[in-house]
């Protein structure tokens, strides 16, 4: 039997903390419980509501989130809850029963063209993934059933999943006609509405050739660059169905290396964007430290 390891993660809401497991807790769908009377099909949630400070319990994929009342502070109780949940799971107890009904969410999927003519962006009104996942071939989809299904379409060349959208790169066998776009849009909508697993974050992605850097390990100019990319550049490229990741900075040459994903990868206008947009911004915000910005995969 696999051993659950639970970690604690703060959220933007000070009353809510996530408890992440290295194993899946559900096979798809999300479950929300607002009081103990609703927990008939969730033994774990029922146990948690025995704690007087628990207001709501939310369970999805590999984590559970707990909302507390204001009578206590998280710093005083979160470690105790982490140990309780870890012990509960490792004793083989159930999270939810087979009769549990996932929280119903009305799914809307919209399609948007991107600056890259080979890429279409499919946005959702629901969070799909908290991390970035890029799949350049079907063999890399070991942790994403959704990406695996999308590769069954003969014209799908690459899949990028992040936050609330999926970017799909096509090959030259088709054009982005309304029929092709609508077919993919309806498939993604149906897949999500069926509460199927999108990405299993407990499984490591297949090895890729371009290692990324943990921003928390950076310092100095590298940290400044990564921070600017996160705050100013990522939101803009995400709107176009792409992503940019800081890869490295050479203090001697002052060259910044980045990785482009989704619609940005292989986009004809990406070079112009790098030189006239990102490079110019970095030079202005970090004077005398930047000579060039280079996409190592573009």
HUFENQUI-V109431 format. One line per field, one symbol per residue. ss: DSSP state (H for helix, E for strand, L for the rest). phi: phi as a letter, one per 20 degrees, with the letter a starting at -180 (. if undefined). burial: 1 if it has 24 or more other ideal C-beta (glycine too) atoms within 12 Angstrom, else 0. Layout:
# HUFENQUI-V109431
ss = ???
phi = ???
burial = ???
This chain:
# HUFENQUI-V109431
ss = LLLLLEEEEELLLLLEEEEEELLLLLLLLEEEELLHHHLLLLHHHHHHLLLLLEEEEEEELLEEEEEELLLLLHHHHHHHHHHHHHHHHHLLLLLLLLLLLLLLLLLLEEEEELLLLLEEEEEELLLLEEEEEEELLHHHLLLLHHHHHHLLLLLEEEEEEEELEEEEEELLLLLLLHHHHHHHHHHHHHHHHLLLLLLLLLLLLLLLLLLLLLHHHLLHHHHHHHHHHHHHHHHHHHHLLEEEEEEEEELLLLEEEEEEEELLLLLLLHHHHHHHHHHHHHHHHLLLLLLEEEELLL
phi = .fefddddcfcfefedcededecfeceqncccceaffeegdcgfffffffefeeebcccbldbcddddfffcdgfecffffgfffffgffenfeecefefdffecfecccdcfcfefeddddececfebececdcebffeefdcgffgffffffeedbcccaldbcddeeeefcdffffffffffffffffffelefecefedffggdedfddfffeebmfgffffffffedeggffffencbccfdacdffemeddcddcmfffmfgeffffffedfffffffecgmdcdadcefcc
burial = 0001010100000001111110111111111110000010011111111010111111111111111100000100110011011101100000110001011000101011011101111111010110111111000110111111111010111111111111111100000100001011101110110011111111001000000100000000110111011100110011011111111110000111111111111110010011001110110001001100111111
